[in-house]
Amino acid sequence: MVEVHVVQKENRRHFEHLFDGYYRTRYDIYVRQRKWIALDRPDKREIDQFDTDETAYLFAIEGDKVVGSIRAVPTLQPTLLSDIFPELNIRGPIERPDVFELSRIFVLPEWRGERAKPQLEVGLRAAAFEYGLSMGLGGFTSVIETWWLPRFQADGWKIRPLGLPVEIDGMSVVAVYITCDEETWLTMCERRGLTRELLHWKGLGDLRRQSLPVLNASPELTLLP
Ligand code: COA
């Protein structure tokens, strides 16, 4: 059974033992498999300047392993968009307490596609909305490859491009602003058959500013192996 956990500085001690494997998995996926060679490091961990104390991680955990993840970086801190790809944003900097940047989504190969119900990749994106809504966020920025766009659209996401797509290392990349609102989350849950909140907030209950609307609970639909 996979559980999706919020991990941030206030509860990181519960998950510290997973971080080394998590960074090594990122290295496998982004450097070895996707060949994003600029991220190569001699210690074979993919860690960058946006992995800070202020970064929130959503870890999909099975047993003692992170099998999927997405990270959220506050836009009041340096982000990929502000520091690495500023040219992708022609609308001016976004530095807002209620906007986080999403990046580094991955799912281990054996968890891709529809093996998990709901699909783990879908679960992680829905969980990002749960996180945003619970923390009172109004939106996310993200630097994405354009093949994500139809997927976002299929989930009812409200997306505003921040610039034109640009070819970078053979990838078509665009910066987007994603509105984080209840309507979108509810639409996504309905379209994807999500019937309950996915996130676990171990030791973080007090940080949640808002509770989410109740979904139509159905015990049959869970994140199954
Ligand atoms: N380029 C173009 N299309 C891609 C793609 C890529 N790098 N990765 C996924 N897709 C699209 C394809 O349409 C693919 O269908 P196909 O396999 O028939 O070509 C479809 O997404 C399904 O992808 P799949 O990988 O089978 O499963 P998923 O939807 O469960 O997982 C990811 C999607 C991105 C989470 C997973 O592929 C992954 O972890 N990739 C490595 C990390 C990564 O590249 N993350 C995105 C940038 S941070």
Boltz pocket constraint, residues with backbone or C-beta under 6 A from the ligand:
constraints:
  - pocket:
      binder: B
      contacts: [[A, 29], [A, 34], [A, 103], [A, 104], [A, 105], [A, 106], [A, 107], [A, 108], [A, 111], [A, 112], [A, 113], [A, 114], [A, 119], [A, 120], [A, 121], [A, 147]]
      max_distance: 6.0
